[in-house]
Amino acid sequence: MRISAVATAAVFVALVSASTSTAASSGEVLRVTPPTVKFGTKPVGTFTLKGARIANVSSSTVNVIVTILAEPDDFSFGLLPGSTCPVFEPAPLDAGAACDAVVGFRPSEFFAGHEQVASLLATATDPISGAVLDAESIDFTGRGKSAAG
């Protein structure tokens, strides 16, 4: 018996759809704690690191990546101390596991007195199909204070 390429592709799509719907059926895949990280008011020129924990609360391994939505000049993100979430390409995050997304805040004189907001996006995808299962934004807020006032 010979199976056509179309039939094989249809079976593959059905399997991928089933696996995607199973992973997403729990409703929530990622949980971010806290969803908003507050640096507060910091003196100009100081450098502070803070992070958020991203947990896979589903019953399946998913691929996770954290990317930048908005990053004002006084914030930094990437390979900072304490950061364990993937930032260059998606990587597996087992069910029940978590990683930390760390952002740095170094207020400048130029923006002193103004609240700034940096935003990251944590995205979970199905390891087989690449379909997006969940995406959660994380806001980081901070305000610089100049020595003059």
N, C-alpha and C positions, 0 to 999 in steps of 0.2 A: 504494500500500500504506500503510495506516494502522497505526501502532504505538501500542498502548495505554499509558496512563500507568503501569500496573502493570508492563508489560514494560520500559519505560524505567527505572523505579525499580529493577527487578531487575538490569538491566545495570549501572547506576550502583553498586549495592551490590557486585556482583561485581568491578568495577574497583577500588573502594575497598578491598575485602578483599584483592585481589591486591597493591595498592600497599602496604598495611599489612603484609602477610606478607613482602613483599620487604624492606622497611625493617627489620623485626624479625628476619628470617631469619639475620642475622649473629650473633644471640644477644645481643651486648653493643652497646648504642647509646651510652651515656654512660660515661666513665671519669673518676673524681674523684681528684685527686692533691693533697695526701694526703687520705685519707678521714677522718682525725682530725687536727685542727689543735690544737696544744698551746701555749697562751700561757705556761704555767709559772706561777711565783709572782711576782706584781707588787705593788709598793707601792700601798697605798690612795691613790686620787686620780690615779694615772697613767693615761694613755690610750694603748693600743696597738692597731694595726691588723694583722690577719693575714688571709690568704685561702687559698682552695683553687681549683685550676684544674679546670674542667669541660670535657672534650673530647668532641666528637661523633666517635666511632670507627667509625660506620657508613659506608656508601657513599652515603647519601642525606641531603639537607637535612631537618632536623627542626625543630619548634618547641620552644623551651626556655623554662622559667621556673623561678626559684628562689624558694621560699616558706619561711616560718618554721614549724617543727614545735614548737620550744620555745625561749623566749628569756627567761632570768632577767634580773632588773633590771640587773645589771652589764654586760650585753651590749647591743650595738646592731647593727642591720642595715638596709640600704636603699641609699640613694645616698651611699655613703662613697667617699672618694678611692681610686682603683684598682679599684673595682668596675665590671665591664663586663657582667655577666649581667643579663638582664631580670628585674625584680622586680614590675612592675605588671601586665603581660600577656605571654603567650608571644610570642616573636620567633624568626625563623628563625636557625638555626645550621647553616652549611654543613658538608658532610662534611669531616672533618679539621680543622675550626676549633675554637677554644676560647674560653671566657670565664672571668673571675675573679669569684668570690663573696667579698666582703670583710666581715668582722665586726670590730666594735670591742669592746674590753674595758676597762672603767674600774671597778676594784674599789672597793667601798664598805666603810666601817668595819663596817657591819651584818653583812656576809657574810664578813668577814675570817677566814681560817683554814679556810674551807669550799671544797672543790672544787665548781665550778659547771659545768654542761654546757648549751650552747646547741646546737640541732640545726636544720639547714636541709634542705630537700628539693629536689633538682634533678629536674625532670620533663621528659621528652622525649615529644612527641606527634606524630602523623602530621599534616602540614600540610593534608591533604585531608579526612580523616575525623575528626580530633581524637582518635583512639584513643591511649591511653597505650602507648608503646613501651618505656619504661624509666623507672625512678625510683630515684635514689640518694640516701641520706642522708649528711650531712656533720656530724660532731660537732666542736664547739669547746669546749675545756676550759680553765679558768683558776682560779687561787686568789689571793685577795688577802692581803696581809701588812700588818698595822697597824704603825705606828711604835713602838707599845708592845711588840711582840713577835711 
